[in-house]
C-alpha cells in the first residue's frame, strides 16, 4: 500500500466520519501524516468529561484505512468506559498507526507520531499497545510530554498489570460461577501469547490451572507449551476448546455469530479489547449461559498502572487498584444476574452513570 493511495483513502473516510457506524459522539478524530517517515496515523478522542483522553497507540497492518478508522473509533470509546469504570479521572482516546510493526516501525516514524500527539496539546495522552512497546514509547516521548508508560512517568511497561487484572478477573468469574475462585485443576485456554497473554499464562500455571494455548507465532507457542506443560490448539479453533475458561488475549471481534455457538467454556474472560464483534453479542453469550467478563472491565490493569504510577515510587497503590478489578467484576456479575441482563450492558450502565455525574 503506497502513500498516495493511503492518503486518498484517508480523505474519503474522513469525509464520511459522522455517518460511520462506530462514530458515537467522538469529540475529535485526527488524521495525521508525516511524509519523511511514512507515518499514517489516526487519533480518536472520544470523551474528555472526566479528564484528558488516555489510551494506547496500536500499530497494525490494517487491510484498509477504513478498517483502521473503525478500530480507532471502537477502541477510543472502549477507553472512555474503561477509565470511567476503573474510577480514573481520565477520558478515553486511542491512536492507531497503519503499518506492519515488524517491518515498518522506525525511530523516525515513532518520533513523528510523538509530534502528532503533541499538536493536540494534551487533549490526548498516549501509551503503548499492540505493536508498540515500552522502548518505543521512550522514542515517542522525545517529541511530546503527553505520554505515559515510560521510565520518566512511572512504572514502564503496563502489560504485567494488565495480566494481573485479568488473572484477578478470572478468579472473580470462577467464584461467581462455581462458588470457588480456585484455579487448581481448572482448564483455561489462553489465545494470544503476547506480553499480556504470556504473563497471564504464567500466573494461571502457578495457580494450578491446566493450560490450553494458542498463538499464530509458532516458536512462541512451542516455547510456552514446553514451559507450562500445556496443550496446543490452532488459533482459529481456540474459542471451541473444551475448557472451563476461554481467555482471548489477541485482537478483538472474536466473539461473533460464528464463534459464540461453538464456545464450550462456561466463562469468557480475557485481555483482548473489543471482544464482541457487535454489541448484540453480549446477549448471545448470556442466552448460551456463558459468563462474560466485559473486556474493558477486566483488562483495565494496564491503564490503571500508567494513570496512577509515579516516577521512582513503588507499585503498592497500583497493585491494590488493579486487584480491585475482582470487586468491580463481582458487582457487574451480581447486578447482571439480579436483573437478567448481559454483563456488558451492566458494565456500560455503570460507566455511563459516572460519566453523567461528571
Beta strands, then each sheet from edge to edge (+ up, - down):
strand 1: 28-34
strand 2: 39-47
strand 3: 53-54
strand 4: 57-60
strand 5: 91-98
strand 6: 124-125
strand 7: 187-191
strand 8: 210-214
strand 9: 231-232
strand 10: 245-248
strand 11: 267-268
strand 12: 291-292
sheet 1: 1+ 2- 5+ 3+ 6+
sheet 2: 1+ 2- 5+ 4+
sheet 3: 9+ 8+ 7+ 10+ 11+ 12+
end
